[in-house]
Amino acid sequence: MPYFDAASAAPLHPVARQALLAALDEGWADPARLYREGRRARLLLDAAREAAAEAVGCRPDELVFTSSGTRALHDGIAGALAGRRRTGRHLVVSAVEHSAVLHAAAALEADGGSVTEVEVGRTGRVDPAAYAAALRPDTALAALQSANHEVGTEQPVTEVAEACRAAGVPLLVDAAQSLGWGPVAPSWSLLTASAHKWGGPSGVGLLAVRKGVRFAARGPADEREWGRAPGFPDLPAIVAAAASLRAVRAEAAAEDARLRALVERVRTRVPELVPDVEVVGDPVRRLPHLVTFSCLYVDGETLLHALDREGFSVSSGSSCTSSTLEPSHVLRAMGVLSEGNVRVSLPRGASAEEVEDFLGVLPGVVAAVREQLGAPTGASDAAATSEELVVDSLGKRCPIPVIELAKVIGDVPVGGLVTVLSDDEAARLDIPAWCGMRGHSYEGERPAERGVAYTVRRRA
């Protein structure tokens, strides 16, 4: 059964498993102690730190191990902000950062600080000039991911880092998705990553802080990890994380070329096999193993369950798969279709046969879900009945508002209007995206007595 969700958690690399088992026998003692078991554990910890630092591109004494990538982000942001509190309390982030960064930003705002979110284009890439313009004299820190976790778009880290250097602002780079594929451009000030993204065990994060960066660890500290990650380290997991990082980096060039070709096949074939599909993310400047597409008239949760029954494990940014019923903040920032969203992220070792099997199953699965939801199958042959129609989709979740819009658009003449009433947050993304895909004009939105009224003008 193919597992295609490596961007969430990559399968444990064989080297990680071997190192973990060995370290369970050799690395159980306290590395802070001076007796032989402690010295042996300390040697393992130091070797793991040196291996991780080499992959990151920093000095070993600049890198600490944390309990997760999220913990590394929270501690890195809080420590950098505290270290530069005399400069100001302004944080700059991109609109498509991982939710851990946005949560840290929200905490800063709640505590009286300020945050600027730099918008992105439809490919999910930030404009370096726009990012530079967001930097202010009171900016204490800037944060930018190396590559996006939902659509795979690589960010212009080098250009943004240069703008930050010129402004005297440290840049924190979230390298969780990219570190297993290669080093990040060296101009960062702080860097974070998470081992389970590259095939290491969960529960190990990395936080690197360059010498000279003002940093003040927050919360109670102890003598471990220079006071930046208190508590007894999970040494076997740390050893396995460092060993697997070295292993996957040694394999990266070959796997990059192989998986990039498979992903390109998915990017090309899905729109040919399935009608009304939008492939999102940058087509060139992207991670080698990840592709995301959205299908009109499809409930994302139903689609994922249907693919799971066919043996394929994939992920989604659709609001229908979230307990909040809000579309992915990444898709929202990009302004792309959110309904029926599928993220395919291939693990190392994924085969061409598995990809072909997925492409063979997908059209039938999407068609079945659309039929189940009563989606339109083609252009309406009905004569136009009104210059303007109102569709009441209040209380209905994606993709029903768009399906009902598609069913009646042929009932107005060319130039006529259809207004959809909806209280589903995803409609704000999906109705304009539908207009772009079908060639109609999105006229805008306005508050309604309940929900929001979205107006569309028929163009063909």
C-alpha positions as CSV (number, residue, x, y, z in Angstrom):
1,M,0.0,0.0,0.0
2,P,1.8,3.2,-1.2
3,Y,2.4,5.8,1.4
4,F,2.5,9.3,-0.3
5,D,2.6,11.6,2.7
6,A,6.3,12.0,3.4
7,A,5.9,15.7,3.9
8,S,4.0,15.0,7.1
9,A,6.4,12.3,8.3
10,A,8.9,10.3,6.2
11,P,9.1,6.5,6.9
12,L,12.0,5.7,9.3
13,H,15.2,5.3,7.3
14,P,17.0,2.0,7.7
15,V,20.1,3.8,9.0
16,A,17.9,5.5,11.6
17,R,16.6,2.2,12.8
18,Q,20.1,0.7,13.0
19,A,21.5,3.7,14.9
20,L,18.5,3.8,17.2
21,L,18.9,0.2,18.2
22,A,22.6,0.6,18.8
23,A,22.2,3.7,20.8
24,L,19.6,2.1,23.0
25,D,22.4,-0.2,24.2
26,E,25.2,2.3,24.3
27,G,23.6,5.7,24.9
28,W,21.3,5.2,27.9
29,A,23.4,6.9,30.5
30,D,23.5,10.6,31.4
31,P,26.0,12.3,29.1
32,A,26.7,15.0,31.7
33,R,28.2,12.4,34.1
34,L,32.0,11.6,34.3
35,Y,31.9,7.8,34.8
36,R,32.5,5.6,31.8
37,E,28.8,5.1,30.8
38,G,28.3,8.8,30.9
39,R,31.5,9.5,28.9
40,R,30.3,6.9,26.3
41,A,27.0,8.7,26.1
42,R,28.7,12.0,25.8
43,L,30.8,10.8,22.9
44,L,27.6,9.7,21.1
45,L,26.0,13.0,21.7
46,D,29.0,15.0,20.5
47,A,29.3,12.8,17.4
48,A,25.6,13.3,16.6
49,R,26.0,17.1,17.0
50,E,29.0,17.2,14.8
51,A,27.2,15.2,12.1
52,A,24.1,17.4,12.3
53,A,26.1,20.6,12.3
54,E,28.0,19.5,9.2
55,A,24.7,18.9,7.3
56,V,23.3,22.2,8.5
57,G,26.4,24.2,7.7
58,C,27.2,25.6,11.2
59,R,29.6,25.0,14.1
60,P,28.7,22.2,16.5
61,D,28.5,24.7,19.4
62,E,25.9,26.7,17.4
63,L,23.4,23.7,17.3
64,V,21.2,22.2,20.0
65,F,18.7,19.4,19.9
66,T,15.1,20.1,20.9
67,S,12.1,17.9,21.5
68,S,10.5,18.7,18.1
69,G,10.7,21.1,15.1
70,T,7.8,23.0,16.6
71,R,9.7,23.5,19.8
72,A,12.7,24.6,17.9
73,L,10.7,27.2,16.1
74,H,9.0,28.5,19.2
75,D,12.2,28.7,21.1
76,G,14.1,30.2,18.2
77,I,11.6,32.9,17.7
78,A,11.1,33.7,21.4
79,G,14.9,33.7,22.1
80,A,15.7,35.9,19.2
81,L,12.9,38.4,20.0
82,A,14.0,38.5,23.6
83,G,17.7,39.0,22.7
84,R,16.8,42.0,20.5
85,R,14.1,43.5,22.7
86,R,16.0,46.8,22.7
87,T,15.6,47.0,18.9
88,G,11.9,46.5,19.0
89,R,9.1,43.9,19.1
90,H,8.3,43.7,15.4
91,L,8.4,40.3,13.6
92,V,8.2,39.8,9.8
93,V,6.9,36.4,8.4
94,S,5.6,35.2,5.1
95,A,1.9,34.4,4.9
96,V,2.6,30.8,4.1
97,E,4.8,29.9,7.1
98,H,4.2,26.7,9.1
99,S,1.4,27.2,11.6
100,A,4.0,26.9,14.4
101,V,5.5,30.2,13.2
102,L,2.1,31.9,12.9
103,H,1.2,30.7,16.4
104,A,4.4,32.3,17.7
105,A,3.6,35.5,15.9
106,A,0.1,35.5,17.3
107,A,1.5,35.1,20.8
108,L,3.8,38.1,20.2
109,E,0.8,40.2,19.1
110,A,-1.2,39.1,22.1
111,D,1.7,40.3,24.3
112,G,1.8,43.8,22.7
113,G,4.3,43.2,19.8
114,S,3.5,43.6,16.1
115,V,3.7,41.3,13.1
116,T,3.8,41.9,9.4
117,E,2.8,39.0,7.1
118,V,4.3,39.3,3.6
119,E,1.9,38.1,1.0
120,V,2.8,35.6,-1.7
121,G,1.8,35.1,-5.4
122,R,-0.3,32.3,-6.8
123,T,2.7,29.9,-6.8
124,G,3.2,30.5,-3.1
125,R,6.5,32.3,-3.5
126,V,7.3,35.5,-1.6
127,D,8.6,38.5,-3.5
128,P,12.0,39.5,-2.1
129,A,11.4,43.2,-2.7
130,A,8.1,43.0,-0.8
131,Y,9.8,41.2,2.0
132,A,12.5,43.8,2.2
133,A,9.9,46.5,2.2
134,A,8.3,45.0,5.3
135,L,11.5,45.4,7.4
136,R,11.5,48.3,9.8
137,P,13.9,50.0,12.2
138,D,12.1,48.2,15.1
139,T,12.1,44.8,13.4
140,A,13.7,42.3,15.8
141,L,13.4,39.2,13.7
142,A,12.4,37.9,10.3
143,A,11.3,34.3,9.5
144,L,11.1,32.5,6.2
145,Q,10.7,28.8,5.4
146,S,13.2,27.4,2.9
147,A,10.4,25.5,1.1
148,N,6.6,25.3,1.7
149,H,5.2,22.2,3.4
150,E,1.9,22.1,1.5
151,V,2.8,23.0,-2.1
152,G,6.5,22.5,-2.3
153,T,7.5,26.0,-3.5
154,E,11.0,27.0,-2.7
155,Q,11.5,30.4,-1.2
156,P,14.1,33.0,-2.2
157,V,16.1,32.6,1.0
158,T,19.3,34.0,-0.4
159,E,17.7,37.3,-1.6
160,V,15.7,37.7,1.5
161,A,18.7,37.0,3.7
162,E,20.6,39.7,1.8
163,A,17.8,42.2,2.5
164,C,17.8,41.3,6.1
165,R,21.6,41.6,6.4
166,A,21.4,45.1,4.9
167,A,18.7,46.0,7.4
168,G,20.6,44.5,10.3
169,V,17.8,42.0,11.0
170,P,18.5,38.3,11.8
171,L,16.7,35.8,9.6
172,L,15.3,32.6,11.0
173,V,14.9,29.9,8.3
174,D,12.5,26.9,8.8
175,A,14.3,24.2,6.9
176,A,12.1,21.3,8.0
177,Q,11.1,20.3,4.5
178,S,14.3,20.9,2.7
179,L,17.2,20.0,5.0
180,G,17.2,16.3,3.9
181,W,17.6,17.4,0.3
182,G,20.6,19.7,0.8
183,P,22.1,22.6,2.8
184,V,20.3,25.9,3.0
185,A,22.0,29.0,1.7
186,P,24.5,30.0,4.4
187,S,23.3,33.5,5.0
188,W,20.7,32.6,7.7
189,S,21.1,33.7,11.3
190,L,18.9,31.0,12.9
191,L,17.7,27.7,11.4
192,T,15.3,25.0,12.6
193,A,14.4,21.5,11.3
194,S,12.7,18.3,12.4
195,A,14.1,14.8,12.1
196,H,10.8,13.0,11.2
197,K,10.7,15.0,8.0
198,W,13.8,13.3,6.6
199,G,13.3,9.8,7.9
200,G,14.7,10.2,11.4
201,P,12.6,9.4,14.5
202,S,10.0,11.8,15.8
203,G,10.7,13.9,18.8
204,V,14.0,15.4,17.7
205,G,14.3,19.0,16.4
206,L,17.3,21.1,15.5
207,L,17.9,24.7,16.5
208,A,21.0,26.5,15.2
209,V,21.9,30.0,16.3
210,R,24.9,31.7,14.6
211,K,27.6,33.1,16.9
212,G,27.0,36.8,17.3
213,V,23.2,36.6,17.0
214,R,21.6,38.2,20.1
215,F,19.7,35.4,21.8
216,A,18.1,35.0,25.2
217,A,16.5,31.7,26.0
218,R,13.1,32.0,27.5
219,G,11.7,30.1,30.5
220,P,13.6,28.2,33.1
221,A,17.0,26.9,31.9
222,D,19.4,24.3,33.1
223,E,23.0,23.3,32.2
224,R,22.1,21.2,29.2
225,E,22.4,22.3,25.6
226,W,23.8,25.7,26.7
227,G,20.5,26.4,28.4
228,R,18.5,26.5,25.2
229,A,16.9,23.0,25.4
230,P,16.5,22.0,29.1
231,G,15.9,18.5,30.2
232,F,17.4,15.0,29.7
233,P,18.1,14.4,26.0
234,D,16.6,11.5,24.1
235,L,20.1,10.4,23.1
236,P,19.1,7.3,21.1
237,A,16.7,9.3,19.0
238,I,19.3,12.1,18.6
239,V,21.9,9.6,17.4
240,A,19.4,8.1,14.9
241,A,18.3,11.5,13.7
242,A,21.9,12.6,13.0
243,A,22.8,9.3,11.3
244,S,19.8,9.3,9.1
245,L,20.4,12.9,8.1
246,R,23.9,12.0,6.9
247,A,22.5,9.0,5.1
248,V,19.7,10.8,3.3
249,R,22.0,13.6,2.2
250,A,24.3,11.1,0.7
251,E,21.4,9.7,-1.3
252,A,19.8,13.1,-2.1
253,A,21.2,13.8,-5.6
254,A,20.1,10.5,-7.0
255,E,16.7,10.5,-5.3
256,D,16.1,14.2,-6.3
257,A,16.4,13.4,-9.9
258,R,14.3,10.2,-9.7
259,L,11.5,11.6,-7.6
260,R,11.4,14.9,-9.5
261,A,10.7,12.9,-12.7
262,L,7.9,11.0,-11.0
263,V,6.4,14.2,-9.6
264,E,6.6,15.9,-13.0
265,R,4.6,13.0,-14.4
266,V,1.9,13.5,-11.8
267,R,1.9,17.3,-12.5
268,T,1.4,16.6,-16.2
269,R,-0.9,13.6,-16.2
270,V,-3.4,14.6,-13.5
271,P,-4.9,17.5,-15.5
272,E,-5.1,15.3,-18.5
273,L,-6.8,12.4,-16.7
274,V,-9.2,14.4,-14.4
275,P,-11.2,17.4,-15.7
276,D,-11.4,20.6,-13.7
277,V,-8.2,20.2,-11.8
278,E,-5.7,23.0,-10.7
279,V,-2.1,22.0,-10.0
280,V,-0.7,24.5,-7.5
281,G,2.8,25.6,-6.4
282,D,5.8,26.7,-8.4
283,P,6.3,24.3,-11.4
284,V,10.1,24.7,-11.4
285,R,11.4,26.1,-8.0
286,R,10.0,23.3,-5.9
287,L,10.9,20.4,-3.7
288,P,11.6,17.3,-5.8
289,H,9.1,14.9,-4.1
290,L,5.9,17.0,-3.6
291,V,3.0,17.9,-5.8
292,T,-0.4,19.4,-4.8
293,F,-3.5,19.7,-6.9
294,S,-7.2,20.7,-6.2
295,C,-10.2,19.1,-7.8
296,L,-13.4,21.1,-8.4
297,Y,-16.7,19.7,-7.1
298,V,-15.0,17.3,-4.6
299,D,-15.2,17.0,-0.9
300,G,-11.6,16.7,0.3
301,E,-12.4,14.4,3.2
302,T,-14.4,12.0,1.1
303,L,-11.7,12.0,-1.6
304,L,-9.0,11.1,0.9
305,H,-11.0,8.3,2.4
306,A,-11.7,7.0,-1.1
307,L,-8.1,7.0,-2.0
308,D,-7.2,5.3,1.3
309,R,-9.6,2.5,0.5
310,E,-7.7,2.1,-2.8
311,G,-4.5,1.8,-0.8
312,F,-3.0,5.3,-1.2
313,S,-2.2,7.5,1.8
314,V,-2.2,11.2,0.8
315,S,-2.8,14.5,2.6
316,S,-4.9,17.6,2.0
317,G,-5.2,21.3,2.7
318,S,-9.0,21.3,2.1
319,S,-11.1,22.8,4.9
320,C,-13.3,19.7,4.6
321,T,-10.5,17.6,6.3
322,S,-10.1,20.0,9.2
323,S,-12.0,20.2,12.4
324,T,-12.0,24.0,12.0
325,L,-13.7,23.9,8.6
326,E,-11.4,26.6,7.4
327,P,-9.2,26.2,4.3
328,S,-5.5,25.9,4.6
329,H,-3.9,29.3,5.3
330,V,-1.3,28.4,2.6
331,L,-3.9,27.9,-0.1
332,R,-5.8,31.0,1.2
333,A,-2.7,33.1,1.0
334,M,-2.0,31.9,-2.6
335,G,-5.6,32.5,-3.7
336,V,-6.0,29.1,-5.2
337,L,-8.7,26.5,-5.2
338,S,-9.0,24.7,-1.8
339,E,-11.7,22.2,-2.4
340,G,-10.7,18.6,-3.2
341,N,-7.1,19.4,-2.4
342,V,-4.6,16.5,-2.6
343,R,-0.9,16.7,-1.5
344,V,1.2,13.8,-2.9
345,S,4.7,13.7,-1.2
346,L,6.7,10.7,-2.3
347,P,9.0,9.0,0.2
348,R,12.5,7.9,-0.8
349,G,12.2,4.6,-2.7
350,A,8.7,5.4,-4.1
351,S,8.5,3.5,-7.4
352,A,7.2,4.5,-10.9
353,E,4.8,1.6,-10.7
354,E,3.2,3.0,-7.5
355,V,2.8,6.4,-9.2
356,E,1.2,4.8,-12.3
357,D,-1.1,2.9,-10.0
358,F,-2.1,6.1,-8.4
359,L,-2.7,7.8,-11.7
360,G,-4.8,4.8,-12.8
361,V,-7.0,5.0,-9.7
362,L,-7.5,8.7,-9.3
363,P,-9.9,9.5,-12.2
364,G,-12.4,6.9,-11.1
365,V,-12.2,7.9,-7.5
366,V,-12.7,11.6,-8.3
367,A,-15.6,10.8,-10.7
368,A,-17.3,8.6,-8.0
369,V,-17.0,11.4,-5.4
370,R,-18.4,14.0,-7.8
371,E,-21.3,11.7,-8.7
372,Q,-22.0,11.1,-5.0
373,L,-22.1,14.9,-4.4
374,G,-24.3,15.6,-7.5
375,A,-21.6,17.6,-9.3
376,P,-22.4,18.9,-12.8
377,T,-21.1,16.7,-15.7
378,G,-21.1,19.2,-18.5
379,A,-22.5,22.5,-19.8
380,S,-26.2,23.1,-19.2
381,D,-28.5,22.9,-22.2
382,A,-31.3,24.8,-20.4
383,A,-32.5,28.1,-21.8
384,A,-31.6,31.2,-19.7
385,T,-34.5,31.9,-17.4
386,S,-33.3,35.0,-15.5
387,E,-30.9,37.9,-15.7
388,E,-29.9,37.2,-12.1
389,L,-30.2,34.2,-9.8
390,V,-29.6,33.8,-6.1
391,V,-28.3,30.5,-4.8
392,D,-28.9,29.8,-1.1
393,S,-26.0,27.6,0.1
394,L,-26.1,28.7,3.7
395,G,-25.3,25.9,6.1
396,K,-23.6,23.8,3.3
397,R,-19.9,23.0,3.3
398,C,-17.4,22.7,0.5
399,P,-17.8,21.9,-2.3
400,I,-21.6,22.2,-2.3
401,P,-21.7,26.0,-2.8
402,V,-19.5,25.7,-5.9
403,I,-21.5,22.7,-7.2
404,E,-24.7,24.6,-6.9
405,L,-23.2,27.6,-8.6
406,A,-22.0,25.5,-11.5
407,K,-25.4,23.9,-11.9
408,V,-27.2,27.2,-12.4
409,I,-24.7,29.4,-14.3
410,G,-26.3,28.2,-17.5
411,D,-29.6,29.5,-16.4
412,V,-28.6,33.1,-16.8
413,P,-27.7,34.7,-20.2
414,V,-24.1,35.7,-21.0
415,G,-23.6,38.8,-18.9
416,G,-26.1,37.7,-16.3
417,L,-25.4,37.4,-12.6
418,V,-25.5,34.5,-10.1
419,T,-25.1,35.4,-6.4
420,V,-24.2,32.6,-4.0
421,L,-25.1,33.0,-0.3
422,S,-22.7,31.0,1.8
423,D,-21.4,30.9,5.4
424,D,-18.5,28.4,4.5
425,E,-15.2,30.2,4.8
426,A,-13.8,28.1,1.9
427,A,-16.3,29.8,-0.5
428,R,-14.2,32.9,-0.3
429,L,-11.4,31.0,-2.1
430,D,-13.2,28.5,-4.1
431,I,-15.8,30.7,-5.9
432,P,-13.2,33.1,-7.4
433,A,-11.0,30.1,-8.2
434,W,-13.9,28.4,-10.0
435,C,-14.5,31.6,-12.0
436,G,-10.9,31.6,-13.1
437,M,-11.0,28.0,-14.2
438,R,-14.3,28.3,-16.0
439,G,-13.8,31.7,-17.6
440,H,-16.4,33.6,-15.7
441,S,-16.0,37.0,-13.9
442,Y,-15.9,37.2,-10.1
443,E,-17.7,40.4,-9.2
444,G,-16.8,40.4,-5.5
445,E,-18.5,39.7,-2.2
446,R,-20.6,41.7,0.3
447,P,-22.0,40.9,3.7
448,A,-25.4,39.3,3.7
449,E,-28.0,39.0,6.5
450,R,-26.5,35.6,7.1
451,G,-23.1,34.7,5.7
452,V,-21.6,36.4,2.7
453,A,-23.0,37.0,-0.8
454,Y,-20.6,36.1,-3.7
455,T,-21.5,37.4,-7.1
456,V,-20.4,35.9,-10.4
457,R,-21.0,37.2,-14.0
458,R,-21.4,34.6,-16.7
459,R,-19.0,35.2,-19.6
460,A,-19.6,32.3,-21.9
